[in-house]
Amino acid sequence: AIGNFIRDALHREAIEVTGDGSPLRTYLDQNDLADWLLALLARGRPGNAYNIGSDEVISIAALAHLVRDLLAPGKPVHILGQARKVHDRNRYIPDIRKAQRELGLAVTIPLAEAILRTSAAHRGLRLP
């Protein structure tokens, strides 16, 4: 979803959410992901599973609005799906406490900064 929202913000008339926007997700910047994977390879205990991700939970609709606010203020966000009548949300939120506790890992790049970095890369810019 986030890649589509960035593309829409940079190149389309509106940002489109194909569902109802209610699923909850976390996003981890590619630089943090690389650091986490290297730490798991170097320091992870053999035979143990570690979840990788962020602890910053955001709905798909809120993510679309955040991308818009950062990259294309004023651009419309269209939620195309119908709101669900059931109260259970689609959730994919990894529990990263074990990786944080045992390997000292932390999210170092907040979601908003990751969006800005990714959009800069899409435009061929380099950010510090």
Secondary structure, DSSP 8 states (H G I E B T S, - for coil): -HHHHHHHHHHSSSEEESS-S--EE----HHHHHHHHHHHHHHS-TT-----S-S--EEHHHHHHHHHHHH-TT--EEE-S---SS----EE----HHHHHHH-----S-HHHHHHHHHHHHTT----
